[in-house]
Amino acid sequence: MAVYISGLTTPKDQRKVREYINTPQGAIEIYEPTLDDVNAIIDIQRGTGFDFNSSFVEFDENVLLTQIFPLLTNIEIEDLSAEELQKIIDNPSIHLMIAQNIIAQIISEANKLYAENLKAELASAETALAQSDLVNSIPHIINEHAKRDDSIREALEEIDAKSNEVLDLLDNLDEEEKEPEQEEVKEDGELPVDQRDSVKA
């Protein structure tokens, strides 16, 4: 069975429902997380000191109900006191427990995505480092080949000689530019007109 890419989206303006849980009050809707939801879930876990290397998703139920549920469900969190909220946590309905399990699965998926992104970034960094090491090792490799191959050694010596000639030419040009312009003296020995007044003074 084919999977069409057009269906692999989670629009922000039109939430996709992953699960419906029927309750006496109506249906609880569990939404597919958007990218913003995933980032928010990761940030919330950072704030609680979660270990992303752990294979277990363990959330404070207060955080789950007050911060995660509003992101991923249509459940309204009323202005409850701490005691009222704790009473709900201690005595959840079967429907709330089902919702919590589905939310835990979504959190696990968000963590897996986060871990895969970290792996990709690490692999990219390692590749860049390996390329840098390779570039830095090229001169050493060439010198090692030159020790065993006279033609390579002679070519390197010729390159060095040409490089020195170019550097000498550049040094000479710099020296010429630094030399101060000499005042021209007239052929009859007289100073230029603009310097006569200073001599008289």
Secondary structure, DSSP 8 states (H G I E B T S, - for coil): ----GGGS---SSS--EEEEEEETTEEEEEE---HHHHHHHHHHHHHTT--TT-S-----HHHIIIIIHHHHB--------HHHHHHHHHS--HHHHHHHHHHHHHHHHHHHHHHHHHHHHHHHHHHHHHHHHHHHHHHHHHHHHHHH-HHHHHHHHHHHHHHHHHHHHHHHHHHHHHS-------TTS---HHHHHHHH-
